[in-house]
């Protein structure tokens, strides 16, 4: 290694700060400091790198690059609406992945520019197997992360259909891409030289980008929390691979930490849906319209806002169960206002959030925190489940599959076995819903046909605002 | 030896990662994700090296520069947005 001991010492310090930072992110009262700690680690790593390296290129470029990227990142982060957070995280993931790809490419390009790979013999004709292998990994993982994230961003922001897109032979196509990548990778790493190697390298990039897109294509909106977590993990692993390329241990440690945390989140999300990762990635869930288990007893019973008000006024224990619909309707502030009024009215109010509600892990928590809901009022599913029968009114706002009792009662149902919030056991359920359609999975929600359920049709924000108005009159 | 050492670090870091974050309350899932996302921007170190070590205007330097811009977005944006989110999580009566 050409870096002297002192530089590596600072890299170690930086790695330690990342470790503490990510640990502190796991607990509510240290999380914000944890983020700061890890950002200091980043600052040290950047500063040390700049001090260490002899400068062939111009400092101007460094300043310009950091400034341009930094400003874009800063203002994007400052202005993004909290409901748009999943897209933002997806996009940042993608940029990280692409950056790692480019770092791998630059290292290879350096070798090519220096005359490596030519057959005049002055410089070794091919890169050593290890370096070529890790460049392959950085390009492969980074490429998938980038195109997959951008595609996910398109889905989340509604630029392309958020539905699962399935076509005939999709799995075969993906397998073909994967095979192409692996063959190209093996050829590339096996010591191929010259222009052939370069062509194969470019093919590798192309196939990786295609696999990212086609891999995310069959995954529908409700499964997005899994995808985002997985892409998050991949962006870390790409950085890790880039670390092997430039033989830098701080990249390896930091990338590995992110890879692990993303993978843990992925597993948590899968468990919360009682599905395997393979099932989420490959099944095209939600694209196949469901025929089974749709026999319904009873009918949906609508309720006017006025009548809902009388029920709420008498309630002493109320929970809100938000879902993606709350984000779409931007209803979080109105919901919080209603919650406050109910509290003043003497009711106990909690917000119960399913782990996969929304489009990324913890999406609903962020929205409610933005609306200034106190941290203690945000409850996890398992805390409320045992006492659901004591709840007077459960207000379901734009959530669907995560409150579908079929998951507990109907072994025929495709979501059978998925842990749900058992609002059907509450005394009364208000379901705020835009129309009468089915949820993301295409399933009819049996909750809406229950004896104790009342439907409040219309835009969630307007409905909640009207309820608030009733209380104020 | 060099490579073995790097693989050694990799293995330890992977286990450490799993131990560190095995239990996170679901309220913090989003900040954890965007915060760790910012950390994955560490690839900026590789981008800096690629930009600095290659002659100005060379293809490798241009690639490095592009990586630098992207990684900077990732780093600054990631930390900023995480801080903004965590600033909104507060206890009752904090303000």
Boltz contact constraints between the chains, C-beta under 6 A:
constraints:
  - contact:
      token1: [A, 18]
      token2: [B, 39]
      max_distance: 6.0
  - contact:
      token1: [A, 22]
      token2: [B, 20]
      max_distance: 6.0
  - contact:
      token1: [A, 23]
      token2: [B, 20]
      max_distance: 6.0
  - contact:
      token1: [A, 25]
      token2: [B, 32]
      max_distance: 6.0
  - contact:
      token1: [A, 25]
      token2: [B, 35]
      max_distance: 6.0
  - contact:
      token1: [A, 26]
      token2: [B, 21]
      max_distance: 6.0
  - contact:
      token1: [A, 26]
      token2: [B, 24]
      max_distance: 6.0
  - contact:
      token1: [A, 31]
      token2: [B, 28]
      max_distance: 6.0
  - contact:
      token1: [A, 31]
      token2: [B, 31]
      max_distance: 6.0
  - contact:
      token1: [A, 31]
      token2: [B, 86]
      max_distance: 6.0
  - contact:
      token1: [A, 32]
      token2: [B, 86]
      max_distance: 6.0
  - contact:
      token1: [A, 35]
      token2: [B, 35]
      max_distance: 6.0
  - contact:
      token1: [A, 35]
      token2: [B, 82]
      max_distance: 6.0
  - contact:
      token1: [A, 35]
      token2: [B, 83]
      max_distance: 6.0
  - contact:
      token1: [A, 38]
      token2: [B, 39]
      max_distance: 6.0
  - contact:
      token1: [A, 39]
      token2: [B, 79]
      max_distance: 6.0
  - contact:
      token1: [A, 42]
      token2: [B, 75]
      max_distance: 6.0
  - contact:
      token1: [A, 45]
      token2: [B, 45]
      max_distance: 6.0
  - contact:
      token1: [A, 49]
      token2: [B, 45]
      max_distance: 6.0
  - contact:
      token1: [A, 49]
      token2: [B, 48]
      max_distance: 6.0
  - contact:
      token1: [A, 53]
      token2: [B, 52]
      max_distance: 6.0
  - contact:
      token1: [A, 55]
      token2: [B, 52]
      max_distance: 6.0
  - contact:
      token1: [A, 56]
      token2: [B, 55]
      max_distance: 6.0
  - contact:
      token1: [A, 57]
      token2: [B, 51]
      max_distance: 6.0
  - contact:
      token1: [A, 57]
      token2: [B, 52]
      max_distance: 6.0
  - contact:
      token1: [A, 57]
      token2: [B, 56]
      max_distance: 6.0
  - contact:
      token1: [A, 57]
      token2: [B, 61]
      max_distance: 6.0
  - contact:
      token1: [A, 58]
      token2: [B, 56]
      max_distance: 6.0
  - contact:
      token1: [A, 61]
      token2: [B, 51]
      max_distance: 6.0
  - contact:
      token1: [A, 61]
      token2: [B, 65]
      max_distance: 6.0
  - contact:
      token1: [A, 65]
      token2: [B, 65]
      max_distance: 6.0
  - contact:
      token1: [A, 65]
      token2: [B, 68]
      max_distance: 6.0
  - contact:
      token1: [A, 65]
      token2: [B, 69]
      max_distance: 6.0
  - contact:
      token1: [A, 66]
      token2: [B, 72]
      max_distance: 6.0
  - contact:
      token1: [A, 68]
      token2: [B, 69]
      max_distance: 6.0
  - contact:
      token1: [A, 69]
      token2: [B, 69]
      max_distance: 6.0
  - contact:
      token1: [A, 69]
      token2: [B, 72]
      max_distance: 6.0
  - contact:
      token1: [A, 69]
      token2: [B, 73]
      max_distance: 6.0
  - contact:
      token1: [A, 70]
      token2: [B, 72]
      max_distance: 6.0
  - contact:
      token1: [A, 70]
      token2: [B, 76]
      max_distance: 6.0
  - contact:
      token1: [A, 72]
      token2: [B, 73]
      max_distance: 6.0
  - contact:
      token1: [A, 73]
      token2: [B, 73]
      max_distance: 6.0
  - contact:
      token1: [A, 73]
      token2: [B, 76]
      max_distance: 6.0
  - contact:
      token1: [A, 73]
      token2: [B, 77]
      max_distance: 6.0
  - contact:
      token1: [A, 74]
      token2: [B, 76]
      max_distance: 6.0
  - contact:
      token1: [A, 74]
      token2: [B, 80]
      max_distance: 6.0
  - contact:
      token1: [A, 76]
      token2: [B, 77]
      max_distance: 6.0
  - contact:
      token1: [A, 77]
      token2: [B, 77]
      max_distance: 6.0
  - contact:
      token1: [A, 77]
      token2: [B, 80]
      max_distance: 6.0
  - contact:
      token1: [A, 77]
      token2: [B, 81]
      max_distance: 6.0
  - contact:
      token1: [A, 89]
      token2: [B, 34]
      max_distance: 6.0
  - contact:
      token1: [A, 92]
      token2: [B, 37]
      max_distance: 6.0
  - contact:
      token1: [A, 92]
      token2: [B, 74]
      max_distance: 6.0
  - contact:
      token1: [A, 92]
      token2: [B, 77]
      max_distance: 6.0
  - contact:
      token1: [A, 92]
      token2: [B, 78]
      max_distance: 6.0
  - contact:
      token1: [A, 93]
      token2: [B, 37]
      max_distance: 6.0
  - contact:
      token1: [A, 95]
      token2: [B, 70]
      max_distance: 6.0
  - contact:
      token1: [A, 95]
      token2: [B, 73]
      max_distance: 6.0
  - contact:
      token1: [A, 95]
      token2: [B, 74]
      max_distance: 6.0
  - contact:
      token1: [A, 96]
      token2: [B, 40]
      max_distance: 6.0
  - contact:
      token1: [A, 96]
      token2: [B, 41]
      max_distance: 6.0
  - contact:
      token1: [A, 96]
      token2: [B, 74]
      max_distance: 6.0
  - contact:
      token1: [A, 98]
      token2: [B, 70]
      max_distance: 6.0
  - contact:
      token1: [A, 99]
      token2: [B, 43]
      max_distance: 6.0
  - contact:
      token1: [A, 99]
      token2: [B, 47]
      max_distance: 6.0
  - contact:
      token1: [A, 99]
      token2: [B, 67]
      max_distance: 6.0
  - contact:
      token1: [A, 99]
      token2: [B, 70]
      max_distance: 6.0
  - contact:
      token1: [A, 99]
      token2: [B, 71]
      max_distance: 6.0
  - contact:
      token1: [A, 100]
      token2: [B, 43]
      max_distance: 6.0
  - contact:
      token1: [A, 102]
      token2: [B, 63]
      max_distance: 6.0
  - contact:
      token1: [A, 102]
      token2: [B, 66]
      max_distance: 6.0
  - contact:
      token1: [A, 102]
      token2: [B, 67]
      max_distance: 6.0
  - contact:
      token1: [A, 103]
      token2: [B, 43]
      max_distance: 6.0
  - contact:
      token1: [A, 103]
      token2: [B, 46]
      max_distance: 6.0
  - contact:
      token1: [A, 103]
      token2: [B, 47]
      max_distance: 6.0
  - contact:
      token1: [A, 103]
      token2: [B, 50]
      max_distance: 6.0
  - contact:
      token1: [A, 103]
      token2: [B, 67]
      max_distance: 6.0
  - contact:
      token1: [A, 105]
      token2: [B, 63]
      max_distance: 6.0
  - contact:
      token1: [A, 106]
      token2: [B, 50]
      max_distance: 6.0
  - contact:
      token1: [A, 106]
      token2: [B, 60]
      max_distance: 6.0
  - contact:
      token1: [A, 106]
      token2: [B, 63]
      max_distance: 6.0
  - contact:
      token1: [A, 106]
      token2: [B, 64]
      max_distance: 6.0
  - contact:
      token1: [A, 109]
      token2: [B, 59]
      max_distance: 6.0
  - contact:
      token1: [A, 109]
      token2: [B, 60]
      max_distance: 6.0
  - contact:
      token1: [A, 109]
      token2: [B, 63]
      max_distance: 6.0
  - contact:
      token1: [A, 110]
      token2: [B, 54]
      max_distance: 6.0
  - contact:
      token1: [A, 110]
      token2: [B, 60]
      max_distance: 6.0
  - contact:
      token1: [A, 113]
      token2: [B, 58]
      max_distance: 6.0
  - contact:
      token1: [A, 113]
      token2: [B, 60]
      max_distance: 6.0
  - contact:
      token1: [A, 130]
      token2: [B, 3]
      max_distance: 6.0
  - contact:
      token1: [A, 232]
      token2: [B, 33]
      max_distance: 6.0
  - contact:
      token1: [A, 232]
      token2: [B, 37]
      max_distance: 6.0
  - contact:
      token1: [A, 235]
      token2: [B, 40]
      max_distance: 6.0
  - contact:
      token1: [A, 236]
      token2: [B, 40]
      max_distance: 6.0
  - contact:
      token1: [A, 239]
      token2: [B, 40]
      max_distance: 6.0
  - contact:
      token1: [A, 239]
      token2: [B, 42]
      max_distance: 6.0
  - contact:
      token1: [A, 239]
      token2: [B, 43]
      max_distance: 6.0
  - contact:
      token1: [A, 242]
      token2: [B, 43]
      max_distance: 6.0
  - contact:
      token1: [A, 242]
      token2: [B, 46]
      max_distance: 6.0
  - contact:
      token1: [A, 246]
      token2: [B, 46]
      max_distance: 6.0
  - contact:
      token1: [A, 246]
      token2: [B, 49]
      max_distance: 6.0
  - contact:
      token1: [A, 249]
      token2: [B, 9]
      max_distance: 6.0
  - contact:
      token1: [A, 251]
      token2: [B, 42]
      max_distance: 6.0
  - contact:
      token1: [A, 251]
      token2: [B, 45]
      max_distance: 6.0
  - contact:
      token1: [A, 252]
      token2: [B, 9]
      max_distance: 6.0
  - contact:
      token1: [A, 252]
      token2: [B, 10]
      max_distance: 6.0
  - contact:
      token1: [A, 253]
      token2: [B, 13]
      max_distance: 6.0
  - contact:
      token1: [A, 254]
      token2: [B, 39]
      max_distance: 6.0
  - contact:
      token1: [A, 254]
      token2: [B, 42]
      max_distance: 6.0
  - contact:
      token1: [A, 256]
      token2: [B, 10]
      max_distance: 6.0
  - contact:
      token1: [A, 256]
      token2: [B, 13]
      max_distance: 6.0
  - contact:
      token1: [A, 256]
      token2: [B, 14]
      max_distance: 6.0
  - contact:
      token1: [A, 256]
      token2: [B, 17]
      max_distance: 6.0
  - contact:
      token1: [A, 257]
      token2: [B, 17]
      max_distance: 6.0
  - contact:
      token1: [A, 258]
      token2: [B, 36]
      max_distance: 6.0
  - contact:
      token1: [A, 258]
      token2: [B, 39]
      max_distance: 6.0
  - contact:
      token1: [A, 258]
      token2: [B, 40]
      max_distance: 6.0
  - contact:
      token1: [A, 260]
      token2: [B, 14]
      max_distance: 6.0
  - contact:
      token1: [A, 260]
      token2: [B, 17]
      max_distance: 6.0
  - contact:
      token1: [A, 260]
      token2: [B, 18]
      max_distance: 6.0
  - contact:
      token1: [A, 261]
      token2: [B, 21]
      max_distance: 6.0
  - contact:
      token1: [A, 261]
      token2: [B, 36]
      max_distance: 6.0
  - contact:
      token1: [A, 264]
      token2: [B, 21]
      max_distance: 6.0
  - contact:
      token1: [A, 355]
      token2: [B, 26]
      max_distance: 6.0
  - contact:
      token1: [A, 361]
      token2: [B, 29]
      max_distance: 6.0
  - contact:
      token1: [A, 362]
      token2: [B, 26]
      max_distance: 6.0
  - contact:
      token1: [A, 362]
      token2: [B, 29]
      max_distance: 6.0
  - contact:
      token1: [A, 362]
      token2: [B, 30]
      max_distance: 6.0
  - contact:
      token1: [A, 365]
      token2: [B, 27]
      max_distance: 6.0
  - contact:
      token1: [A, 366]
      token2: [B, 30]
      max_distance: 6.0
  - contact:
      token1: [A, 366]
      token2: [B, 85]
      max_distance: 6.0
  - contact:
      token1: [A, 369]
      token2: [B, 88]
      max_distance: 6.0
  - contact:
      token1: [A, 369]
      token2: [B, 89]
      max_distance: 6.0
  - contact:
      token1: [A, 370]
      token2: [B, 88]
      max_distance: 6.0
  - contact:
      token1: [A, 374]
      token2: [B, 92]
      max_distance: 6.0
  - contact:
      token1: [A, 375]
      token2: [B, 89]
      max_distance: 6.0
  - contact:
      token1: [A, 375]
      token2: [B, 91]
      max_distance: 6.0
  - contact:
      token1: [A, 378]
      token2: [B, 27]
      max_distance: 6.0
  - contact:
      token1: [A, 380]
      token2: [B, 26]
      max_distance: 6.0
